[in-house]
Amino acid sequence: MSATRKLAVLGAAIALIAASGSAALAQKKYDTGATDTEIKIGNIMPYSGPASAYGIIGRTEAAYFKKINDAGGINGRKINFISYDDGYSPPKTVEQARKLVESDEVLLIFNSLGTPPNTAIQKYMNSKKVPQLFVATGATKWNDPKDFPWTMGWQPNYQSETQIYAKYILKNMPNAKIAVLYQNDDYGKDYLKGLKDGLGQKVASMIVSEESYETSEPTIDNHIVRLKASGADVFINITTPKFAAQAIKKIAEIGWKPTHFLNNVSASVGAVIKPAGYENAQDIISAAYLKDASDKQWDNDPGMKEFYAFMAKDFPEGDKLDGGTVTGYGVAQTLVQVLKQCGDNLTRENIMKQAASLHDFRTEVLLPGIKINTGPTDFAPISQLQLMKFKGEKWELFGDVISADVGG
């Protein structure tokens, strides 16, 4: 081969290497909040205020992301998890969201908690085109990819849950007289709508009393007394943990014995049932999608063994009996899966695309048979539930896993 020919071949080879190198570089795509070494994630939790019992979710997530970082991160990048307190106050949520997006410059806001707080920032997040991902509320409105393509829920929606209770009541207690206590905001009204839709034409004859409360009220005792006076034999309890525990205690105190349905968001043994007294919570019915760490049946379950090991090693100060720790662990695992799927394309657009491309994904704290599925027109990752009844010191599952109508 002539010297000229050799140089031409060598030149072509160098050009090829250079081209492939630039192609490799071109494959890495970042938006604000992502680099070769870091993924910056924002979070807003009620570490104080009337819903402070949920703060454990944020603390669990922080511990889980630290565990991921200690093991090398995600595709070599460490998670920088920035979590702020909003006291469950929507104006404060707006302030914290702006700080995270405009000052901290996070890639996304993840699992911010509460229906009123998330409602307050939904338009802002979508106008900024920053993912408001896996919000910690089951409001039906989060499954609206057409109008709010940057917002996605995670847990089963509230309307589905109360529709399942309504079906159970219609089948097993067709002559029930129902009393409802609900939080006077979007969260409470969403649950109430599901119940009424589920009861259908019988709603007017079956619901004999409705009471709403404000989160600023120190106690809901007077509401419980009035609901008992209505003569109801079924009680639908749509409350957050502090008020759920109060309701369970007061019902026992005044000797009211209705069939008691407790919304899933307050079904935590550690945060609600134990403080209210196990003896006061017998036979309460709720619905679940996650395994209950207080239930011995999961002691040898591989997924729960991993959870228990995480709690012992990475979050020893956390209470494994608090349903919030299982929730935080499960939703954090789901985000890690999404970020893994993103590879080196850490744009906000790709994060939403990957979040909407989950197929039969399971975090092993989900109940058997329940899987996470999303699509471009389906922003409701979990849409299955199983009924459960409180017996002794734990929940006992009964019936089949029920696929709910996810709504839109």
N, C-alpha and C positions, 0 to 999 in steps of 0.2 A: 504494500500500500504506500502510495507516495506521501511525502510530508504534508503536502497541501490537503490530501484526502484525510490523513490522520487528524489534522487540525480541524477540518470540517466536522468529522465524527465527534471529536472531543468537544467542539463548540456546541454541536447539537445536544450532546449528553448534558453539558453544563446548563444549556437553555432548558432542557427537560426537567433537570433537578430544580432549577430556579422556578420553573412554572409550577411543578408539583408542590414546592415549598410555599409559593404564594397562594396556591389553591387551598393548601392546608390552613394557611393563615386566614384566608377568606371564609373558611367554614365556621370560624368562631364569630358569632354575632352577639353583641351585648347591647342592652339598654342601660340606662341609669340604674345603678345598684348592683351591677354584675361586672366582675373582672375575671382575670385568669385565676385569681386566688380567693375571691370572696363573692358570696351571694347575700345581699342585705335584705332582710325581711322585717317588715313592720307588723306590730300587733297592738291591739287595744283591749284591755280587760278591766272589769270592775273590781280592782283590788281593794277598794273601799266602797262604802255606800250600801244600799239595800240589797244588792245582788252580789255582795263580796264573797259569798260561798263559792261562786264560780271562779274566783281568782286562782284556785288550785289548777284549773285547766292551763292557764298561761304559765304557771310555774312548772307544770309537768312538761309542757312543750319546750321550755328553756332547757330543762334537764335532758330531754331526748335529743335536742339538737347538739348539745354539748357532747353527748355520747357519740353522735354521728361525727362530729368534728375530731374527737379523740381517736376515732378509727380512720381518719384521713379525709373526712368530708365527702362531698358528692362530686364525682368526676374530678377529684383533686381540689375542689373549692370548699372553703370553710363557710358555714352559715353564721352571719352576724345578725343575731335575733334581737331586735329592739322593741321592747314591750312597755307601753305606757298605761297609766291608770286614768279612767274617765269617770269613776264613781257611778257608772250607769246613768250618766247625765248627758243627753244628746248634744247640748252646746259644747260641753267639754270634749265629746267625741270628735266634733268638727275641728276643734282646736288641735287635738292630738293628730288627727288624720292629715291636716295641713302641715303640721310640723314634720311628720314622717315623710310625706311626699316632697315637700318643698325645701325643707332644711336638712333632714337626714338623708334624703334622696334614696329611699328604699326602692327595690325592684317591684315589690307588691305588698299589699296588706293582707295578712293571713289570719283567718279565724277570729276576727274581732267579734266581741260578744254582745248579744242582745238585739231584739227587734227594733225598738225605738232608736238606739245608737246607730245601728247599721242603716236604718231608713234615713237618718239625718245626713249620712255621708254618701249614700248611693249615687245621687246625681253628680256630686263632685268627683267621685272616683271614676265614673263613666265619662265625664267631660274631659278628665285628665288622661283617660285611657290607661289607667293603672289597675291591675287586677285586684278585685275585692274578693279574695278566693276562700272558699270553704268557710263562709261566715258561720259563727256559732249561734244559730237560731234556726228554728224549723219553719219560719214563716213561708207561706206558699209563694210569695212574691219573688223569691230569689231564683225561681225557675222561669225566667223571662228573657231568654237569650236574644230575642228580637229587639226588645226595647232597652235592655240592660246587658249588653254582651260582655261586660267586664265584671259582672257579679255572679257568683255561684255559691249555692248552699252546700251542705254536706249531709246532715242528718235527715231522717224522714220528716216530711212536712207535717205541721200541726193539724191541718184539716184532715189529712189521711188518718191520723191517730184517733181523733174524736169520731170520725166516721166509723172506724172499727169498733169503738165503744158503743156507738149507736146501734150498729148491727147486732152486737152481743145483747144489748138491752131489749131490742125488738124481738129477738129470738127467745130469750130466756125470761124476760120480765115484761111481757107485752102490756101489762096494766100499770107499769111503774109511774110513780109521781116523782119527777126529777127536780132537784134544786141545784143551781149552778153558782159557783163563786169564781170570778175571773178578774184578772188584773186589767185595769182600765187603760189599755194601750193596744197597739197593733198586735202584739203577741197574744194577749188575752182574747181579743176579738176574732183573731184568726182561728183559734181553737174553738170558740163559740160558734162560728160560722160552720165549721166542719161538723159539729154536733147537730146543729139544726138541719143542715143539708142531709145528714145521715138519717135523721128521724123522719124527714120528708113531711108527708101530710099529717103525721101524728104529733108534730112539734107543739102545736097550740094546746093539745089536750094533755101532753105528757110533761112539759116543763111548767111547773107550778110556781117557781120562784127563781129570780136571778138577782144576784148581788155583785156589784163591782167594787174594787178597792183601789186606792192610790198607793204607789210604793212609798209615799211619804208618811203613810199612816203607821203609827208604832205597833198597832195590833189589829187583827181582824176578828177578834172575839165577838164584837157586837153583830157582825155580819153572820157569823155561824149561828148565833142565838136566833136571829130573824129567820134564817133558812130552816132551822129545826121547826120553828113555829108554823111554817107553811104546810106541815104534815107530810113532807116528802120522804120517800123511802129509798131514794137513790140520790147520791151526792156526787156531782162532778166537780173535782177540785183542780182548777186551772190557776196554779200559783207557782211562784218561784220559791226556792228552798226555805228562806226565813219564814215566809207566811204559810208554807205547806206544813212545816213542823208545828206552828201555832194552831193551825186548823185541826190537825190530828189530835193534839193535846186537848183542845177545847171540846171537840166532839165527845171524847171519852169523859171529860169532866162533867158535861151536862147530860150524859146518859143517852145520847142520840145514837141509834144503831142502823144507819142506812147502809145500803151496798155502796161502798166508797170507791170511786174511780179517781186515781191520782195521775196527773200528766207525767209523761216520761221525764221531763226536764227536772222533776223534783223526786225522782224515784231512788235517789242515792241513799244507800243504807247508812253510810258514814255521816253525810251532811244533813239528812232529814229524819230518817226512821229512828236511828239510835238516839238523837237528841229528844225526839218526840216520845220515846219509850216503846220498846218492842211490843209490850203488852197492849199498847193503844193502836198498833198498826195491823193487828191480825186480820187477814182476809181482804185487805185492800187490794184492788185490781189495778194493774198498770200494763204498759206495753214496753217491750224491749227490743233493741237491735244489737246491743253489745252484751258480752258476757259479764256476769256480776262476780267481782273478785271475792265476795263474801260467800259464794256458793262452792261448797266442797266438791261438787261434781266436776269442776274444772281443775282440780289440784294436779292431775296428771295429764292435762291437755297441753300439747307441745307449745302452742301459741301463748297460753297463759303462763306456762313455765318461764317463757322468755320475758313476759311482762313482770312476773314476780322477781326475776333476776335483775331486771332493769330497776325496779323499785328498791331492791336491797342495795344494789351497787351504786346506781346513779342518782337516785332520789330518795335516800333513806328517811328524810324528814317528811316525806309525803305519806298520806294515808291511803293505803291500797283499797280500803273499804269505801272510800269516797268515789262515787261514780265518775267524778270529774277527772280523776287520774287515768281511768280507762279511756275516757273520751279524748283527753289531751294526747295520750299515747297513740290512739288509733288515727286521729286526724293528722297528727304530725307524720306518721308513717305514710299516709296518703299523699301529703305534700312532697315527701322525699321521693316517692314513686314518680310523681309528676316531674320533679326536677331531674331525676335520672333519665326520664324519657326525653327531656329537652336536650340532653347531650351538651354540645358547645353552642347551641342556639338559644341563648338566654335573653331573648327579647320578650317583652310583655305579651306581644301577639302570640308567640309560640307557647308561652306558659298557658294561656287560655286555650290554645289549640290542643295541647297535650292533656290539660285538665278535662277537656271535652272528648278525650279519646281513651277513656278507661274502660276496659272490657273484662268483666268477671274478675276484677281485682279484689283481693281479700287481704285486709289486715286481720291477723288471726285473733283479734279481740272481738270481731263480729260473731254473732251467733251462727251456728252451723246452718248452711243453706242460704245465708244472706251474702250477696255480692254487690260490689260497686260497679255500676255501669253508667256511662255518660255518652252523649253524642252532641253534634252541633245544635240540635234542637231539643236536647234533654239535659238540663242543668240541675237535675235532681239525682245526685249520686246514689243515695240509699232510699229505696222505696218499699222496704219489707219490714214487717214487725211481727212479734209473737207476744200473745197475751201472757201475763204472769200474775200470780197471787202471792201475797206475803204470808208466810207460815213460819212460826218460831222466830228465827233470827235471819231469815233469808227469803228471797223471792223464789217461787217455784214456777217454772214455765208450764204452760198447758196449751193444748190445741196445736194447730199447724202454723208454720210461718205464713203470714198473710201478705200478699202483694197488694199494696195500696194503689189507689188511683193517684198518680203524682200531681195531677193538676197542672196549671200553667199560668 
